Structures are given as C-alpha cells and as structure tokens.
Amino acid sequence: MYILFSLLGLLAVGGILFISFAPQFGAAAQGQSLERIQKSPQYRDGKFHNTSPTPMMDESPLLDKVKIFAKFLGGVEGSSPTDPLPMATLTKEDFLSDTSTTPKITWFGHSAVLLELDGRRIFADPMLGQRASPVSFIGSKRFSDQLPIKIEDLPPLDVVLLSHDHYDHLDHGTIQKLKEKTKHFFVPLGVGAHLVKWGVAPEKITELDWWETASYEGIFLAAAPARHFSGRSLTDRDRTLWCSWVLKGTQHSIYFGGDSGYDTHFKQIGEKYGPFDLTLLECGQYNEAWKYIHMMPEQTAQAFLDLKGKVLMPTHWGAFSLALHHWKEPIERLIKAAARQNIPVATPIIGQRWQVGRELPARPWWQPLN
C-alpha cells in the first residue's frame, strides 16, 4: 500500500508540474492586460461570464455526467469517417500569384479558415495540429493525416484571428510555425498571454473586449459576443474571454462565429453590423448535455437569419470528433434546416479555395463516404 500511494503521489506531482511548466498550456495575463480584464463588463468574481446564464455540463447531476463519460469511453459508431475525406491541394504560389481583391475562402477543416479580403490574408482559428489536445497521444485525432498545404509552405499572413483558447481552436504547435510569417494577431482579452509565452512579440498582439473595434491595413475588425467558455487546464476556466469576429473590407462583410451557443447576441450583431456577405457559423460537436455552449444545426440556421447573412458556410465539423454524434450528422441536419428557409449554404471540400459572390460550392461531397 505504501508503494502504491507513493506511486500515486508521484503521478499527481508529475501531473501538476507538467501542467505548470509545459508551454502548450499557455500563461495567465499580467500587467496592463490583466488590468483591462478586470475592468471588462464581462468580468466579475475572477472570471468572464456570458450575457445569459449558461449552465455547464459539470453542473449536471453526477449520474448524467457518468453516462456521458461512459459514452465517450465506449465510442460512437460513425463518429469518425472510415473513408478518406476529399481534399484539394494548395501551393504558396496559388496565393501569391493571385492579385485580385475578390474575397476568397479556404477551409482547412473544423473552424480553421483562411480568408482573403481586399488583398489581405486573414487566418481565423488556425488549428492545424493533428490532435485537439495538449499532448500528441491523447485526444481527438484529425480525420485527415495531411493538410491541403504544409504550415511551413503557407504564404505570409497579414492577420491571425483567434476566437478563444480551447485546443481545437488555438494550437501551440501551429502558432510556433505561424508566428514569424504573421504580421499581427487579434485575440479576445487574456489570450495574448498564451501567445507571448510562445514567442509572439507583444507589439504584434491586439486584445479586444466585446464590441471593441480595430483597423488593420484597411480592414475593419470588431470583437463581438459569443456564448461559450474558455480554459486550457483544470485551473483556468473562464480566465480569458471568448468572442466572434466581424470583418469589413471596402465592399464586403464577413462574420466569423467561432464557438457559441444560440442566444440574442446574433440578432444584436446583425442589427449593428449586418448584413454579411458570408457568415461562418459552427454546426457540429453539439449535445443536449452542453446545449448552451454549442448550437444544434437548426439553431445555426436561425443564427444565420438573425445575423442577416447572405451565404452560410458551416464550420466546426469535418476534422475532429468532439461529441457523440455521427460525423455526417451536423451537415445533414443543417442542409435540411437551411432548405426549409431557403438559406444558401457553401459546402467546399477541405482546401478548396472559392470566391464570395461567384458560384457557390454546394456539392454534397460527404454523402457517398462512410
């Protein structure tokens, strides 16, 4: 027994040390960043809050949590594809040789989207790692072994845009490879501390609270509300802010939703900044147990209408299994909901670079796959 307890103690100490010193967990805000956090209308009692009460799964009865945990352990049939997903390959020259200013979109799976607006390259939530996890051997593995283009081969980026600090949106390894080729990072309050720890120069980082705005080389940016949460370890829940983003060029507007449960903020954003030529909204990784922080696909369709969108492109699917539904269920449910309300939906394959305002990529490429 003494040996057993000693081993358990060593494991516990090792785990604490790992979380405390491993760089992928990030860092806590300090100095002026912390002062801004403490003055935020969203911050009280030592953490950020959503506008509406947002119960979390860890507040559910113990039996419900045990049932969910058991389902994750047992796995769900069809939660990951067995067939390879179609993918378009890209080269750096595809981007550098194109001098047109028509907005273009390239989806890298999940929420990672490379936006080209008025000749500026903006990478939103560029999580390009193989696992949505702080370690390489635990956590959901990317459906595809390859990316449309290696991170090292991406063209120079004007902006990296982050919606929050969860592992499926902010990846330490990806940032390490992007930091030298990215001119500027726009992030919600508190997230900048992670980037600084990973070697991003502080002067290249702008942190914004909800409804705060900025301008970068002719592009207007606004950090807008979302209904979600944050954290990268067991002790930093909601210490950084989460947000969605409004982007406006000279002629086009784009909304990037990040992660969010459905709420009245979509209508507020639509009234203040809509209409949007393109709305990028999550449609996957949902469950009734966490229905307040991730939308059901039918709610995604309603959020699009609230935002006064013109074209809907679903994100947060097609790369990782982070919930208990079939991998195709989110897009199939969304397509049905959108059809009932005559919503145009863009469904590009991963790596497909398409132009806003031109022919919509709408082929149901997932249907024949298992």
C-alpha positions as a Markdown table, in Angstrom:
| # | Residue | x | y | z |
|---|---|---|---|---|
| 1 | Met | 0.0 | 0.0 | 0.0 |
| 2 | Tyr | 2.9 | 2.3 | 0.8 |
| 3 | Ile | 4.4 | 1.8 | -2.6 |
| 4 | Leu | 1.0 | 2.3 | -4.3 |
| 5 | Phe | 0.3 | 5.5 | -2.5 |
| 6 | Ser | 3.9 | 6.7 | -3.3 |
| 7 | Leu | 3.4 | 6.0 | -7.0 |
| 8 | Leu | 0.0 | 7.8 | -7.0 |
| 9 | Gly | 1.6 | 10.7 | -5.2 |
| 10 | Leu | 4.5 | 10.9 | -7.7 |
| 11 | Leu | 2.0 | 10.8 | -10.6 |
| 12 | Ala | 0.0 | 13.6 | -9.1 |
| 13 | Val | 3.1 | 15.7 | -8.5 |
| 14 | Gly | 4.3 | 15.0 | -12.0 |
| 15 | Gly | 0.9 | 16.0 | -13.5 |
| 16 | Ile | 0.9 | 19.3 | -11.5 |
| 17 | Leu | 4.5 | 20.0 | -12.7 |
| 18 | Phe | 3.6 | 19.2 | -16.3 |
| 19 | Ile | 0.6 | 21.5 | -16.3 |
| 20 | Ser | 2.6 | 24.2 | -14.6 |
| 21 | Phe | 5.6 | 24.2 | -16.9 |
| 22 | Ala | 4.6 | 22.7 | -20.3 |
| 23 | Pro | 4.4 | 25.6 | -22.7 |
| 24 | Gln | 1.3 | 24.3 | -24.5 |
| 25 | Phe | -0.9 | 25.2 | -21.5 |
| 26 | Gly | -0.1 | 28.9 | -22.1 |
| 27 | Ala | 0.1 | 31.6 | -19.5 |
| 28 | Ala | -2.0 | 33.9 | -17.3 |
| 29 | Ala | -2.5 | 37.5 | -18.2 |
| 30 | Gln | -0.4 | 40.1 | -16.3 |
| 31 | Gly | 0.2 | 43.8 | -16.1 |
| 32 | Gln | -1.9 | 46.0 | -18.4 |
| 33 | Ser | -3.7 | 43.0 | -19.9 |
| 34 | Leu | -4.8 | 41.9 | -16.5 |
| 35 | Glu | -5.9 | 45.4 | -15.7 |
| 36 | Arg | -8.1 | 45.5 | -18.8 |
| 37 | Ile | -9.6 | 42.2 | -18.0 |
| 38 | Gln | -10.6 | 43.3 | -14.5 |
| 39 | Lys | -12.3 | 46.4 | -16.0 |
| 40 | Ser | -14.3 | 44.4 | -18.5 |
| 41 | Pro | -18.1 | 44.5 | -18.2 |
| 42 | Gln | -18.0 | 40.7 | -18.8 |
| 43 | Tyr | -15.6 | 40.0 | -15.9 |
| 44 | Arg | -16.6 | 39.5 | -12.2 |
| 45 | Asp | -15.7 | 37.2 | -9.4 |
| 46 | Gly | -12.4 | 36.4 | -11.0 |
| 47 | Lys | -13.7 | 35.1 | -14.4 |
| 48 | Phe | -15.6 | 36.1 | -17.5 |
| 49 | His | -19.3 | 35.5 | -17.9 |
| 50 | Asn | -21.8 | 35.1 | -20.7 |
| 51 | Thr | -24.6 | 37.6 | -21.1 |
| 52 | Ser | -27.3 | 35.0 | -20.4 |
| 53 | Pro | -27.0 | 32.3 | -17.6 |
| 54 | Thr | -25.1 | 29.4 | -19.2 |
| 55 | Pro | -25.2 | 26.1 | -17.3 |
| 56 | Met | -22.2 | 23.9 | -18.0 |
| 57 | Met | -22.1 | 20.1 | -18.2 |
| 58 | Asp | -20.1 | 19.9 | -15.0 |
| 59 | Glu | -23.1 | 21.4 | -13.2 |
| 60 | Ser | -25.3 | 18.4 | -14.2 |
| 61 | Pro | -26.2 | 15.6 | -11.8 |
| 62 | Leu | -23.4 | 13.1 | -11.2 |
| 63 | Leu | -25.3 | 10.3 | -12.9 |
| 64 | Asp | -25.7 | 12.3 | -16.1 |
| 65 | Lys | -22.0 | 13.1 | -16.2 |
| 66 | Val | -21.2 | 9.4 | -15.7 |
| 67 | Lys | -23.4 | 8.4 | -18.6 |
| 68 | Ile | -21.8 | 10.9 | -20.9 |
| 69 | Phe | -18.3 | 9.9 | -19.8 |
| 70 | Ala | -19.2 | 6.2 | -20.4 |
| 71 | Lys | -20.4 | 7.0 | -24.0 |
| 72 | Phe | -17.2 | 8.8 | -24.7 |
| 73 | Leu | -15.2 | 5.8 | -23.4 |
| 74 | Gly | -17.3 | 3.4 | -25.4 |
| 75 | Gly | -17.2 | 5.4 | -28.5 |
| 76 | Val | -20.0 | 6.1 | -31.0 |
| 77 | Glu | -20.3 | 4.2 | -34.3 |
| 78 | Gly | -19.6 | 6.5 | -37.2 |
| 79 | Ser | -18.2 | 9.4 | -35.2 |
| 80 | Ser | -15.2 | 9.4 | -37.4 |
| 81 | Pro | -15.1 | 8.6 | -41.2 |
| 82 | Thr | -13.5 | 5.4 | -42.4 |
| 83 | Asp | -13.1 | 6.7 | -45.9 |
| 84 | Pro | -10.5 | 9.4 | -46.7 |
| 85 | Leu | -12.1 | 12.9 | -47.0 |
| 86 | Pro | -11.7 | 14.6 | -50.3 |
| 87 | Met | -9.1 | 17.4 | -50.2 |
| 88 | Ala | -7.8 | 20.0 | -52.6 |
| 89 | Thr | -4.0 | 20.5 | -52.5 |
| 90 | Leu | -2.6 | 24.1 | -52.4 |
| 91 | Thr | 0.8 | 25.7 | -53.1 |
| 92 | Lys | 2.1 | 29.0 | -51.9 |
| 93 | Glu | 2.0 | 30.3 | -55.5 |
| 94 | Asp | -1.8 | 29.8 | -55.6 |
| 95 | Phe | -2.0 | 32.7 | -53.2 |
| 96 | Leu | 1.0 | 34.8 | -54.2 |
| 97 | Ser | 0.2 | 34.8 | -57.9 |
| 98 | Asp | -3.4 | 36.0 | -57.4 |
| 99 | Thr | -3.7 | 39.8 | -57.3 |
| 100 | Ser | -7.5 | 40.1 | -57.4 |
| 101 | Thr | -9.2 | 41.6 | -54.4 |
| 102 | Thr | -12.4 | 39.5 | -54.6 |
| 103 | Pro | -12.9 | 37.8 | -51.2 |
| 104 | Lys | -11.8 | 34.2 | -51.2 |
| 105 | Ile | -12.2 | 31.5 | -48.6 |
| 106 | Thr | -10.2 | 28.3 | -47.9 |
| 107 | Trp | -11.5 | 25.8 | -45.3 |
| 108 | Phe | -8.9 | 23.7 | -43.5 |
| 109 | Gly | -11.5 | 21.6 | -41.6 |
| 110 | His | -13.2 | 22.3 | -38.2 |
| 111 | Ser | -13.1 | 26.1 | -37.6 |
| 112 | Ala | -9.8 | 26.9 | -39.4 |
| 113 | Val | -10.5 | 29.2 | -42.3 |
| 114 | Leu | -8.1 | 31.3 | -44.4 |
| 115 | Leu | -9.9 | 34.5 | -45.5 |
| 116 | Glu | -8.7 | 36.7 | -48.3 |
| 117 | Leu | -10.3 | 40.2 | -48.0 |
| 118 | Asp | -9.2 | 43.2 | -50.0 |
| 119 | Gly | -5.9 | 41.5 | -50.7 |
| 120 | Arg | -5.2 | 40.8 | -47.1 |
| 121 | Arg | -4.8 | 37.2 | -45.8 |
| 122 | Ile | -6.5 | 36.5 | -42.5 |
| 123 | Phe | -6.3 | 33.1 | -40.9 |
| 124 | Ala | -9.1 | 32.5 | -38.4 |
| 125 | Asp | -8.6 | 29.9 | -35.6 |
| 126 | Pro | -5.7 | 28.2 | -37.5 |
| 127 | Met | -5.7 | 25.0 | -35.5 |
| 128 | Leu | -3.7 | 22.8 | -37.9 |
| 129 | Gly | -2.3 | 20.2 | -35.5 |
| 130 | Gln | -3.1 | 16.5 | -35.6 |
| 131 | Arg | -4.8 | 16.4 | -32.1 |
| 132 | Ala | -7.2 | 18.7 | -30.3 |
| 133 | Ser | -5.2 | 18.2 | -27.1 |
| 134 | Pro | -2.2 | 19.5 | -25.1 |
| 135 | Val | -0.4 | 16.2 | -25.8 |
| 136 | Ser | 0.2 | 14.2 | -29.0 |
| 137 | Phe | -1.1 | 10.8 | -27.8 |
| 138 | Ile | -4.4 | 11.7 | -26.2 |
| 139 | Gly | -7.5 | 13.5 | -27.6 |
| 140 | Ser | -9.4 | 13.5 | -30.8 |
| 141 | Lys | -7.2 | 12.9 | -33.9 |
| 142 | Arg | -7.8 | 14.8 | -37.1 |
| 143 | Phe | -9.8 | 12.8 | -39.7 |
| 144 | Ser | -7.2 | 13.6 | -42.4 |
| 145 | Asp | -3.5 | 12.8 | -41.9 |
| 146 | Gln | -2.5 | 15.6 | -44.3 |
| 147 | Leu | -3.3 | 19.3 | -44.7 |
| 148 | Pro | -4.1 | 21.0 | -48.0 |
| 149 | Ile | -0.7 | 22.7 | -47.7 |
| 150 | Lys | 2.1 | 22.3 | -45.1 |
| 151 | Ile | 2.1 | 25.0 | -42.5 |
| 152 | Glu | 5.6 | 25.9 | -43.5 |
| 153 | Asp | 4.5 | 26.4 | -47.1 |
| 154 | Leu | 1.7 | 28.8 | -46.3 |
| 155 | Pro | 2.1 | 32.3 | -47.8 |
| 156 | Pro | 2.8 | 35.3 | -45.4 |
| 157 | Leu | -0.3 | 36.2 | -43.3 |
| 158 | Asp | -1.4 | 39.6 | -42.5 |
| 159 | Val | -3.6 | 38.6 | -39.6 |
| 160 | Val | -4.2 | 35.6 | -37.3 |
| 161 | Leu | -7.6 | 35.9 | -35.7 |
| 162 | Leu | -8.5 | 33.8 | -32.6 |
| 163 | Ser | -11.9 | 33.3 | -31.1 |
| 164 | His | -10.9 | 31.7 | -27.8 |
| 165 | Asp | -8.2 | 29.5 | -26.3 |
| 166 | His | -9.6 | 25.9 | -26.5 |
| 167 | Tyr | -7.3 | 23.3 | -28.0 |
| 168 | Asp | -9.4 | 22.8 | -31.1 |
| 169 | His | -9.0 | 26.5 | -31.9 |
| 170 | Leu | -5.7 | 27.5 | -30.5 |
| 171 | Asp | -2.8 | 25.1 | -31.1 |
| 172 | His | 0.7 | 25.7 | -29.6 |
| 173 | Gly | 2.5 | 23.9 | -32.4 |
| 174 | Thr | 0.6 | 25.8 | -35.2 |
| 175 | Ile | 1.3 | 29.2 | -33.6 |
| 176 | Gln | 5.0 | 28.3 | -33.3 |
| 177 | Lys | 5.1 | 27.8 | -37.0 |
| 178 | Leu | 3.0 | 30.8 | -38.0 |
| 179 | Lys | 4.4 | 33.4 | -35.6 |
| 180 | Glu | 7.2 | 34.5 | -37.9 |
| 181 | Lys | 5.1 | 34.7 | -41.1 |
| 182 | Thr | 2.2 | 36.6 | -39.4 |
| 183 | Lys | 2.2 | 40.4 | -39.2 |
| 184 | His | -0.4 | 40.7 | -36.4 |
| 185 | Phe | -2.7 | 38.7 | -34.1 |
| 186 | Phe | -6.1 | 39.9 | -33.0 |
| 187 | Val | -7.4 | 38.0 | -29.9 |
| 188 | Pro | -10.0 | 38.3 | -27.1 |
| 189 | Leu | -8.9 | 39.6 | -23.7 |
| 190 | Gly | -6.4 | 37.5 | -22.0 |
| 191 | Val | -5.5 | 35.2 | -24.9 |
| 192 | Gly | -2.4 | 37.3 | -25.7 |
| 193 | Ala | -0.6 | 35.9 | -22.7 |
| 194 | His | -0.5 | 32.5 | -24.3 |
| 195 | Leu | 1.0 | 33.9 | -27.5 |
| 196 | Val | 3.6 | 35.9 | -25.6 |
| 197 | Lys | 4.7 | 32.7 | -23.8 |
| 198 | Trp | 5.0 | 31.0 | -27.2 |
| 199 | Gly | 7.3 | 33.7 | -28.5 |
| 200 | Val | 5.0 | 36.1 | -30.3 |
| 201 | Ala | 6.2 | 39.7 | -29.9 |
| 202 | Pro | 3.7 | 41.7 | -27.6 |
| 203 | Glu | 3.6 | 44.5 | -30.1 |
| 204 | Lys | 2.2 | 42.1 | -32.7 |
| 205 | Ile | -0.8 | 41.3 | -30.5 |
| 206 | Thr | -4.1 | 43.3 | -30.1 |
| 207 | Glu | -6.6 | 42.2 | -27.4 |
| 208 | Leu | -10.2 | 43.3 | -27.7 |
| 209 | Asp | -13.2 | 43.1 | -25.4 |
| 210 | Trp | -16.7 | 42.6 | -26.8 |
| 211 | Trp | -17.9 | 45.4 | -29.0 |
| 212 | Glu | -14.4 | 46.9 | -29.2 |
| 213 | Thr | -13.1 | 47.7 | -32.7 |
| 214 | Ala | -9.8 | 48.0 | -34.5 |
| 215 | Ser | -8.5 | 48.7 | -38.0 |
| 216 | Tyr | -5.6 | 46.9 | -39.8 |
| 217 | Glu | -4.4 | 47.9 | -43.2 |
| 218 | Gly | -7.8 | 49.0 | -44.4 |
| 219 | Ile | -9.7 | 46.1 | -42.7 |
| 220 | Phe | -12.2 | 46.9 | -40.0 |
| 221 | Leu | -12.4 | 44.4 | -37.2 |
| 222 | Ala | -14.9 | 44.1 | -34.3 |
| 223 | Ala | -14.8 | 41.6 | -31.4 |
| 224 | Ala | -18.4 | 40.6 | -30.9 |
| 225 | Pro | -20.1 | 38.5 | -28.2 |
| 226 | Ala | -20.4 | 34.7 | -28.2 |
| 227 | Arg | -21.9 | 32.3 | -25.7 |
| 228 | His | -19.2 | 29.9 | -24.7 |
| 229 | Phe | -16.4 | 29.5 | -22.2 |
| 230 | Ser | -12.6 | 29.2 | -22.1 |
| 231 | Gly | -9.6 | 27.4 | -20.5 |
| 232 | Arg | -6.6 | 25.2 | -21.2 |
| 233 | Ser | -6.1 | 23.5 | -17.9 |
| 234 | Leu | -8.0 | 22.4 | -14.7 |
| 235 | Thr | -7.5 | 25.8 | -13.0 |
| 236 | Asp | -8.1 | 28.5 | -15.6 |
| 237 | Arg | -11.7 | 28.1 | -16.5 |
| 238 | Asp | -13.1 | 31.4 | -18.0 |
| 239 | Arg | -9.9 | 33.4 | -17.2 |
| 240 | Thr | -9.7 | 34.5 | -20.8 |
| 241 | Leu | -12.5 | 35.9 | -23.0 |
| 242 | Trp | -14.2 | 34.2 | -26.0 |
| 243 | Cys | -15.7 | 36.1 | -28.9 |
| 244 | Ser | -16.8 | 36.1 | -32.5 |
| 245 | Trp | -15.5 | 38.5 | -35.2 |
| 246 | Val | -16.8 | 41.0 | -37.6 |
| 247 | Leu | -14.6 | 41.8 | -40.7 |
| 248 | Lys | -15.4 | 44.5 | -43.1 |
| 249 | Gly | -13.4 | 45.5 | -46.3 |
| 250 | Thr | -14.2 | 48.2 | -48.8 |
| 251 | Gln | -17.1 | 46.3 | -50.2 |
| 252 | His | -17.7 | 43.1 | -48.3 |
| 253 | Ser | -18.5 | 42.0 | -44.8 |
| 254 | Ile | -17.7 | 38.6 | -43.2 |
| 255 | Tyr | -18.8 | 37.2 | -39.8 |
| 256 | Phe | -16.7 | 34.5 | -38.1 |
| 257 | Gly | -18.6 | 33.0 | -35.3 |
| 258 | Gly | -16.0 | 30.8 | -33.5 |
| 259 | Asp | -17.8 | 28.7 | -30.9 |
| 260 | Ser | -21.2 | 29.8 | -29.5 |
| 261 | Gly | -24.4 | 28.5 | -28.2 |
| 262 | Tyr | -27.5 | 30.2 | -29.5 |
| 263 | Asp | -28.7 | 33.5 | -27.9 |
| 264 | Thr | -29.8 | 37.0 | -28.5 |
| 265 | His | -26.3 | 38.2 | -29.4 |
| 266 | Phe | -26.7 | 37.1 | -33.0 |
| 267 | Lys | -29.6 | 39.4 | -33.6 |
| 268 | Gln | -27.7 | 42.3 | -31.9 |
| 269 | Ile | -24.7 | 41.7 | -34.1 |
| 270 | Gly | -26.9 | 41.5 | -37.2 |
| 271 | Glu | -28.6 | 44.8 | -36.3 |
| 272 | Lys | -25.3 | 46.6 | -35.6 |
| 273 | Tyr | -23.0 | 45.2 | -38.4 |
| 274 | Gly | -25.2 | 43.2 | -40.8 |
| 275 | Pro | -25.9 | 42.2 | -43.5 |
| 276 | Phe | -22.9 | 39.9 | -44.1 |
| 277 | Asp | -21.8 | 38.6 | -47.5 |
| 278 | Leu | -20.6 | 35.5 | -45.7 |
| 279 | Thr | -21.3 | 34.1 | -42.3 |
| 280 | Leu | -19.1 | 31.3 | -40.9 |
| 281 | Leu | -21.0 | 29.5 | -38.1 |
| 282 | Glu | -20.4 | 26.3 | -36.1 |
| 283 | Cys | -22.7 | 23.4 | -36.8 |
| 284 | Gly | -21.1 | 20.4 | -35.1 |
| 285 | Gln | -19.8 | 19.0 | -31.8 |
| 286 | Tyr | -23.2 | 19.6 | -30.1 |
| 287 | Asn | -25.1 | 17.6 | -27.5 |
| 288 | Glu | -28.1 | 18.2 | -25.2 |
| 289 | Ala | -25.7 | 18.0 | -22.2 |
| 290 | Trp | -23.9 | 21.1 | -23.4 |
| 291 | Lys | -26.6 | 22.8 | -25.5 |
| 292 | Tyr | -25.9 | 26.3 | -24.1 |
| 293 | Ile | -22.4 | 26.5 | -25.5 |
| 294 | His | -22.8 | 24.8 | -28.9 |
| 295 | Met | -25.6 | 25.2 | -31.3 |
| 296 | Met | -27.8 | 22.5 | -32.7 |
| 297 | Pro | -27.7 | 22.7 | -36.6 |
| 298 | Glu | -31.2 | 24.1 | -36.6 |
| 299 | Gln | -30.1 | 26.9 | -34.4 |
| 300 | Thr | -27.2 | 27.6 | -36.7 |
| 301 | Ala | -29.8 | 28.3 | -39.5 |
| 302 | Gln | -31.7 | 30.6 | -37.2 |
| 303 | Ala | -28.5 | 32.4 | -36.1 |
| 304 | Phe | -27.7 | 33.0 | -39.8 |
| 305 | Leu | -31.1 | 34.7 | -40.2 |
| 306 | Asp | -30.5 | 36.8 | -37.1 |
| 307 | Leu | -27.2 | 37.9 | -38.5 |
| 308 | Lys | -28.8 | 39.0 | -41.8 |
| 309 | Gly | -26.4 | 36.7 | -43.7 |
| 310 | Lys | -26.4 | 36.2 | -47.4 |
| 311 | Val | -24.4 | 32.9 | -47.6 |
| 312 | Leu | -23.8 | 30.4 | -44.7 |
| 313 | Met | -20.7 | 28.3 | -44.5 |
| 314 | Pro | -20.8 | 25.8 | -41.7 |
| 315 | Thr | -17.7 | 25.2 | -39.6 |
| 316 | His | -16.7 | 23.1 | -36.5 |
| 317 | Trp | -17.2 | 19.8 | -38.4 |
| 318 | Gly | -15.2 | 17.7 | -40.8 |
| 319 | Ala | -12.0 | 17.4 | -38.9 |
| 320 | Phe | -12.4 | 16.1 | -35.3 |
| 321 | Ser | -14.9 | 14.0 | -33.3 |
| 322 | Leu | -15.5 | 16.0 | -30.1 |
| 323 | Ala | -19.1 | 14.9 | -29.4 |
| 324 | Leu | -21.3 | 11.8 | -29.6 |
| 325 | His | -23.0 | 12.2 | -33.0 |
| 326 | His | -22.2 | 10.6 | -36.4 |
| 327 | Trp | -19.6 | 12.7 | -38.2 |
| 328 | Lys | -22.0 | 13.5 | -41.1 |
| 329 | Glu | -25.0 | 14.3 | -38.9 |
| 330 | Pro | -24.2 | 18.0 | -38.4 |
| 331 | Ile | -24.0 | 18.9 | -42.1 |
| 332 | Glu | -27.0 | 16.7 | -43.0 |
| 333 | Arg | -29.2 | 18.3 | -40.3 |
| 334 | Leu | -28.0 | 21.8 | -41.3 |
| 335 | Ile | -28.7 | 21.3 | -45.0 |
| 336 | Lys | -32.3 | 20.2 | -44.2 |
| 337 | Ala | -32.9 | 23.2 | -41.9 |
| 338 | Ala | -31.4 | 25.6 | -44.4 |
| 339 | Ala | -33.5 | 24.2 | -47.2 |
| 340 | Arg | -36.7 | 24.9 | -45.2 |
| 341 | Gln | -35.7 | 28.6 | -45.0 |
| 342 | Asn | -34.1 | 29.0 | -48.5 |
| 343 | Ile | -30.7 | 29.6 | -47.0 |
| 344 | Pro | -27.7 | 29.4 | -49.4 |
| 345 | Val | -25.1 | 27.0 | -47.9 |
| 346 | Ala | -21.5 | 26.8 | -49.0 |
| 347 | Thr | -20.0 | 23.3 | -48.6 |
| 348 | Pro | -16.5 | 23.3 | -50.0 |
| 349 | Ile | -14.2 | 20.4 | -49.6 |
| 350 | Ile | -11.1 | 20.9 | -47.4 |
| 351 | Gly | -8.6 | 23.0 | -49.2 |
| 352 | Gln | -11.0 | 24.3 | -51.9 |
| 353 | Arg | -10.4 | 28.0 | -52.5 |
| 354 | Trp | -13.6 | 29.7 | -53.6 |
| 355 | Gln | -14.7 | 33.2 | -54.2 |
| 356 | Val | -17.5 | 35.0 | -52.4 |
| 357 | Gly | -20.1 | 36.2 | -54.9 |
| 358 | Arg | -19.3 | 33.6 | -57.5 |
| 359 | Glu | -20.7 | 30.1 | -58.0 |
| 360 | Leu | -21.4 | 28.6 | -54.6 |
| 361 | Pro | -19.5 | 25.3 | -53.7 |
| 362 | Ala | -22.5 | 23.2 | -52.8 |
| 363 | Arg | -21.7 | 19.7 | -53.8 |
| 364 | Pro | -22.8 | 17.2 | -51.0 |
| 365 | Trp | -19.3 | 15.5 | -51.1 |
| 366 | Trp | -19.8 | 13.7 | -47.8 |
| 367 | Gln | -22.8 | 11.6 | -48.9 |
| 368 | Pro | -21.0 | 8.7 | -50.5 |
| 369 | Leu | -18.5 | 8.4 | -47.7 |
| 370 | Asn | -18.5 | 6.1 | -44.7 |
